[in-house]
Amino acid sequence: MMRLDSEPRVWSVGALCLAIADTLNARFNPVNVKGEISGFSRAASGHCYFNLKDDSGQIRCAMFKRAASTLGFVPRDGELVEVRGKLGVYEARGDLQLIVDSMQRSGQGDLFAQFLKLKATLEGEGLFDASRKQDIPAQPRAIGLITSLGAAALHDVATALQRRVPHIPVILAPASVQGANAPAELRNSLMRLAAWQGAPTPTSPQGMAVDVILMVRGGGALEDLWAFNDEALVRAVASCPIPIISGVGHETDFTLTDFAADLRAPTPTAAAEMVATEQSQLMADLEAIQEGLSDALGHTVDRMSQRLDWIAARLGRPSTRLSDQRSRLSRISQALQFGVKSHIQQNRQKLLRSAESLPRVRLQNLQSCQQQLDSMQTRLSLLDPHLVLDRGYAWLTDESGQALTQVGHFRADQKVTATLADGKVQLAVK
């Protein structure tokens, strides 16, 4: 009860806005609204702003980044949608606004609910786990392609593959990508590609096989892409032994096959680019490998040559470790020669396998590097310490093993040991 003589309450602006927001929240929220999109924009932050309107009114709406990331389509002005959210007041302007948590095209509520329910079921079974995803081969022997013969995606993918990897065969298994028969046709095409095997070749004696499969189609509404949400097709994609790249729709379109596939591409063209490294890039990579191998081997030989020089210099000074140093040097030389030859052989085989289609000049360059290496190995062998003794030099020591390097070190009747290239001789000084 208010007294007649009491003064009315004076609100601050902010407090009034909060009170209105609390009232709206208690009275309406959450609320479902149907209307036409107007003035849709997506900020750099990822938040979306737009108006919902009909013939009798409109309301400002905001959809924050986290909620916007769940959209299965790109909202457009003039599109009739159903949203769910909470009414509130934006205090900075005192504007009434609707914070949207979810949005779907009007009339697609049931279909989208089916999508979410099946997605949750399959996700719970682990069909979408990253741990079961297969790696996409860098250089497939053959590429399988599943799409409609009349689809624009077929032309886009074929053009991209021909431009980037004309040497890799593409095996087309056509199938409908829309309509009641599409799921069964897509599954049949998938099974045909998984079992396909080409004729034997020198590099594939058992026959060429498809190493990766592209399943693609252009964008469309949710109902147009519904074939790719078929449960049987999704399970077939998840269990396929061959890696699958799904390129269905546009960047913002998502289907259950996208989640089950080993890799999702935003568009059909992007799917082709993911599986096809350009030939020029491969050539550049091979050249880089060849240069790196040559440089690494050259540096190894230089370092070991320097070490041999150091060991040879030490042999010119008195030491009781002559025999140990000779054995160690021999082991190092053998290990170096074996390691270099083994490394060269392994990398030569890899290069030969990777460069079957490369120009003969690449192989000639590799042979030139081998000749240079053989020359360096010959130079190394000339540093063998045995050669010092083979040239007529002898190592003289007294009875205690001390080196005799000067005439004054000798005395009459002294016993001396001379180490030669093939053994030791006992001498007596007269």
C-alpha positions in Angstrom: 0.0 0.0 0.0 1.4 3.4 -1.0 0.8 6.4 1.1 -0.6 9.4 -0.8 2.0 11.6 0.7 4.9 9.4 -0.2 7.4 10.4 -2.9 7.7 8.3 -6.0 10.9 6.1 -6.4 13.6 7.6 -8.5 15.5 4.9 -10.6 18.9 5.2 -12.1 19.0 4.3 -15.7 21.1 1.2 -15.3 19.0 0.0 -12.4 15.9 0.4 -14.5 17.4 -1.5 -17.4 18.3 -4.4 -15.0 14.9 -4.4 -13.5 13.3 -4.6 -16.9 15.7 -7.4 -17.9 14.8 -9.4 -14.8 11.1 -9.0 -15.5 11.5 -10.2 -19.0 13.6 -13.2 -17.9 11.0 -14.2 -15.3 8.1 -13.7 -17.6 9.2 -14.9 -21.0 12.5 -16.8 -21.1 13.3 -19.0 -22.8 11.3 -17.9 -25.8 10.8 -19.3 -29.4 10.3 -16.8 -32.2 9.5 -17.2 -35.9 10.3 -14.4 -38.3 12.2 -13.2 -41.3 15.9 -12.3 -41.2 16.8 -8.7 -41.9 20.2 -7.0 -41.9 22.2 -10.1 -41.1 26.0 -9.5 -40.4 28.8 -11.5 -38.9 31.4 -9.5 -37.0 35.2 -10.3 -37.0 34.7 -11.7 -33.5 32.4 -14.4 -34.8 29.2 -12.9 -33.3 26.2 -12.5 -35.5 23.7 -9.6 -35.5 20.4 -9.2 -37.3 16.7 -8.4 -36.9 13.7 -10.7 -36.9 10.6 -9.2 -38.4 7.1 -9.9 -39.7 4.3 -7.7 -40.9 3.6 -6.3 -37.5 7.0 -5.7 -35.9 10.6 -6.5 -35.5 13.2 -7.2 -32.8 17.0 -6.9 -32.6 18.8 -10.2 -32.2 22.4 -11.2 -31.3 23.9 -14.7 -31.7 27.2 -15.1 -30.1 30.2 -17.0 -31.6 29.7 -20.2 -29.6 26.0 -20.5 -30.7 26.8 -19.4 -34.3 29.4 -22.1 -34.7 26.6 -24.8 -34.4 24.7 -23.4 -37.4 24.2 -25.9 -40.2 23.5 -23.3 -42.8 24.4 -19.6 -43.7 21.6 -17.3 -42.7 20.5 -14.9 -45.4 18.3 -11.8 -45.5 14.7 -12.6 -46.3 15.0 -16.2 -45.0 12.2 -17.4 -42.7 13.7 -19.0 -39.5 12.7 -20.2 -36.1 15.0 -19.2 -33.2 15.2 -20.0 -29.5 16.7 -17.6 -27.0 16.3 -15.2 -24.1 14.9 -11.7 -24.1 17.0 -9.1 -22.5 18.0 -5.4 -22.4 21.2 -4.1 -23.9 22.0 -1.5 -21.1 24.4 0.5 -23.2 21.6 1.6 -25.5 18.5 0.6 -23.5 17.4 -1.6 -26.5 15.3 -4.7 -26.2 17.1 -7.6 -27.8 16.9 -11.4 -28.2 20.0 -13.4 -27.4 19.7 -16.4 -29.8 20.9 -19.8 -28.7 19.8 -21.8 -31.8 18.4 -21.2 -35.2 16.9 -23.4 -37.9 15.1 -22.8 -41.2 11.3 -22.7 -40.7 9.7 -26.0 -41.5 12.9 -28.0 -40.9 12.6 -28.4 -37.2 11.7 -32.1 -37.3 14.4 -32.9 -39.9 17.1 -31.1 -37.9 15.9 -32.9 -34.7 16.4 -36.2 -36.5 19.9 -35.1 -37.5 20.9 -34.2 -33.9 19.4 -37.4 -32.5 21.2 -39.7 -34.9 24.4 -37.7 -34.5 24.3 -38.1 -30.7 23.7 -41.9 -31.1 26.6 -42.5 -33.6 28.9 -40.2 -31.6 28.1 -42.2 -28.5 29.2 -45.4 -30.3 32.6 -43.8 -31.1 32.1 -43.6 -34.9 33.3 -40.0 -35.0 36.4 -40.5 -32.6 39.6 -39.0 -33.9 41.5 -42.1 -32.8 39.9 -44.2 -35.5 40.6 -41.7 -38.3 43.1 -43.0 -41.0 45.9 -40.9 -42.4 45.5 -39.6 -46.0 48.3 -40.9 -48.2 50.6 -38.2 -49.6 51.0 -40.0 -53.0 48.1 -42.4 -53.7 48.4 -44.9 -56.4 44.8 -44.2 -57.6 42.1 -41.9 -56.4 38.4 -43.0 -56.1 35.7 -40.4 -56.8 32.0 -40.8 -55.8 29.6 -38.1 -57.1 26.8 -37.6 -59.6 27.6 -37.6 -63.3 25.5 -34.5 -63.6 26.9 -32.6 -60.7 29.1 -29.5 -61.0 31.3 -31.0 -58.3 32.5 -33.7 -60.8 33.8 -31.0 -63.2 35.4 -29.0 -60.3 37.2 -32.1 -58.8 38.3 -33.5 -62.2 39.7 -30.2 -63.2 41.7 -29.7 -60.0 43.1 -33.3 -60.1 44.1 -33.0 -63.8 45.9 -29.7 -63.0 47.7 -30.9 -59.9 48.3 -34.6 -60.4 47.7 -35.7 -64.0 49.8 -38.8 -63.5 47.5 -40.3 -60.8 44.5 -42.3 -62.2 41.1 -41.3 -61.0 38.5 -44.1 -60.7 34.9 -42.7 -60.9 32.0 -44.6 -59.2 28.9 -42.6 -60.1 26.0 -42.3 -57.7 23.0 -40.1 -57.1 23.7 -37.5 -54.4 20.1 -36.5 -53.8 16.7 -38.4 -53.5 15.4 -41.6 -52.1 17.8 -43.9 -54.0 20.9 -41.8 -53.2 22.0 -43.5 -49.9 21.9 -47.0 -51.4 23.8 -45.9 -54.6 26.4 -44.1 -52.5 27.0 -47.3 -50.4 27.3 -49.4 -53.5 29.8 -47.1 -55.1 31.8 -47.1 -51.9 32.0 -50.9 -51.9 33.0 -51.0 -55.6 35.9 -48.6 -55.0 37.0 -50.5 -51.9 37.2 -53.7 -53.9 38.6 -52.2 -57.2 41.9 -53.4 -58.4 43.7 -52.5 -61.6 45.9 -54.5 -63.8 49.4 -55.4 -62.5 52.2 -52.9 -63.3 56.0 -53.0 -62.7 55.6 -51.0 -59.6 52.4 -52.8 -58.4 52.7 -56.5 -59.3 49.5 -57.3 -57.4 47.6 -54.7 -59.3 46.9 -51.0 -58.6 44.4 -50.2 -55.8 42.5 -47.1 -54.8 44.4 -45.6 -51.8 41.9 -42.7 -51.0 38.2 -42.0 -51.8 36.6 -38.6 -52.4 32.9 -38.4 -51.7 31.6 -35.0 -53.0 28.6 -32.9 -54.0 27.7 -29.2 -54.1 25.8 -27.3 -51.5 22.1 -27.1 -50.8 19.4 -27.0 -48.2 19.3 -29.6 -45.4 16.8 -31.8 -47.2 19.0 -31.7 -50.4 22.0 -33.1 -48.4 19.9 -35.6 -46.4 21.2 -38.6 -48.3 24.6 -38.0 -46.6 22.9 -38.3 -43.2 21.7 -41.8 -43.9 22.6 -44.1 -41.0 23.7 -47.0 -43.1 25.9 -44.8 -45.3 27.5 -43.2 -42.3 28.3 -46.6 -40.9 29.7 -47.7 -44.2 32.0 -44.6 -44.4 33.2 -45.2 -40.8 34.1 -48.9 -41.5 35.6 -48.4 -44.9 39.3 -49.7 -44.9 40.3 -47.0 -47.4 40.7 -43.4 -46.2 37.7 -41.1 -47.2 37.7 -37.4 -47.7 34.2 -35.9 -47.5 33.5 -32.8 -49.5 29.8 -32.3 -49.3 28.2 -28.9 -49.6 29.7 -25.5 -48.8 32.0 -24.6 -45.9 29.1 -24.1 -43.5 27.2 -27.3 -44.5 27.7 -30.2 -42.2 26.5 -33.8 -42.7 27.0 -37.0 -40.7 29.3 -38.4 -43.3 31.6 -35.4 -42.7 32.0 -36.5 -39.1 32.5 -40.2 -40.0 35.0 -39.5 -42.8 38.7 -39.5 -42.1 38.9 -35.9 -43.3 36.4 -33.2 -44.1 36.9 -30.7 -46.8 34.9 -27.4 -46.9 34.2 -27.8 -50.7 34.6 -30.5 -53.4 37.5 -28.5 -54.9 39.2 -28.3 -51.5 38.8 -32.1 -51.2 40.7 -32.6 -54.5 43.5 -30.2 -53.4 43.9 -32.1 -50.1 44.7 -35.4 -51.8 46.7 -34.0 -54.7 50.1 -32.4 -54.0 51.2 -30.6 -57.2 53.7 -32.3 -59.3 56.0 -29.2 -59.3 56.0 -29.3 -55.6 57.0 -33.0 -55.6 59.9 -32.2 -58.0 61.1 -29.4 -55.8 60.9 -31.7 -52.7 63.0 -34.3 -54.5 65.6 -31.8 -55.5 65.8 -30.5 -51.9 66.2 -34.1 -50.7 69.0 -34.8 -53.2 70.8 -31.6 -52.3 70.4 -32.2 -48.5 71.7 -35.7 -48.9 74.7 -34.6 -50.9 75.6 -31.9 -48.4 75.2 -34.1 -45.4 77.4 -36.8 -46.8 80.0 -34.2 -47.8 80.1 -32.8 -44.3 80.4 -36.2 -42.8 83.3 -37.1 -45.0 85.0 -33.7 -44.2 84.6 -34.2 -40.4 86.0 -37.7 -40.5 88.9 -36.6 -42.8 89.8 -34.0 -40.2 89.7 -36.6 -37.5 91.9 -38.9 -39.5 94.4 -36.0 -40.0 94.4 -35.4 -36.2 95.0 -39.1 -35.5 97.8 -39.3 -38.1 99.5 -36.3 -36.5 99.4 -38.0 -33.2 101.1 -41.0 -34.7 104.2 -38.9 -35.3 104.8 -38.4 -31.5 106.0 -41.1 -29.0 103.1 -43.0 -27.5 102.6 -46.4 -26.0 99.0 -46.4 -27.5 100.1 -47.0 -31.1 98.4 -50.3 -31.4 95.2 -49.1 -29.8 95.0 -46.1 -32.1 95.6 -48.2 -35.1 92.7 -50.5 -34.2 90.4 -47.6 -33.4 91.2 -45.9 -36.6 90.5 -49.1 -38.5 87.1 -49.4 -36.8 86.2 -45.8 -37.5 87.2 -46.2 -41.2 85.2 -49.3 -41.6 82.1 -47.8 -39.8 82.4 -44.7 -41.9 82.6 -46.6 -45.2 79.7 -48.9 -44.2 77.5 -46.2 -42.9 78.0 -43.9 -45.9 77.4 -46.8 -48.4 74.3 -47.9 -46.5 72.9 -44.4 -46.2 73.5 -43.8 -49.9 71.9 -47.1 -50.9 68.8 -46.5 -48.8 68.3 -43.0 -50.0 69.1 -44.0 -53.6 66.3 -46.6 -53.5 63.9 -44.0 -52.0 64.8 -41.5 -54.7 64.5 -44.0 -57.5 61.1 -45.1 -56.3 59.8 -41.5 -55.9 61.3 -40.3 -59.2 60.2 -42.9 -61.7 58.6 -40.2 -63.8 61.3 -37.6 -63.3 63.6 -36.6 -66.1 66.8 -38.7 -66.6 68.9 -35.7 -65.7 67.8 -36.1 -62.1 69.3 -39.6 -62.0 72.5 -38.4 -63.7 72.9 -35.8 -61.0 72.6 -38.5 -58.4 75.2 -40.6 -60.1 77.5 -37.6 -60.2 77.2 -37.3 -56.4 78.0 -41.0 -56.0 81.2 -40.6 -58.1 82.2 -37.6 -56.0 81.7 -39.7 -52.9 83.7 -42.6 -54.3 86.5 -40.2 -54.9 86.4 -38.9 -51.4 86.5 -42.5 -50.0 89.6 -43.2 -52.1 91.3 -40.1 -50.6 90.4 -41.3 -47.1 92.0 -44.7 -47.7 95.3 -43.0 -48.5 95.3 -41.7 -44.9 95.5 -45.2 -43.4 98.3 -45.2 -40.8 99.6 -48.6 -42.0 100.9 -46.8 -45.1 103.3 -44.9 -42.9 105.0 -48.1 -41.8 104.7 -49.6 -45.3 106.9 -46.8 -46.6 109.9 -48.1 -44.7 109.5 -46.3 -41.4 110.0 -48.2 -38.1 109.0 -47.5 -34.5 112.0 -47.9 -32.0 111.5 -48.5 -28.2 113.8 -49.5 -25.4 113.3 -52.4 -22.9 110.8 -50.3 -20.8 108.8 -49.3 -23.9 110.1 -45.8 -24.1 110.4 -44.3 -27.6 114.0 -43.8 -29.0 113.9 -40.7 -31.1 117.5 -39.3 -30.8 121.0 -40.8 -31.1 121.8 -39.8 -27.5 119.1 -42.2 -26.3 121.1 -45.2 -27.4 123.9 -47.0 -25.4 126.2 -50.0 -26.2 124.6 -53.5 -25.9 121.2 -51.9 -25.4 118.3 -54.1 -26.5 115.9 -52.3 -28.9 112.5 -53.3 -30.3 111.7 -52.2 -33.9 108.0 -52.2 -34.9 107.6 -52.6 -38.7 104.6 -52.9 -40.9 104.3 -56.6 -40.6 105.5 -57.2 -37.0 108.3 -56.5 -34.4 112.1 -57.2 -34.5 114.5 -57.4 -31.5 117.7 -55.5 -32.1 121.0 -54.9 -30.2 123.0 -51.7 -30.3 126.8 -52.2 -31.0 
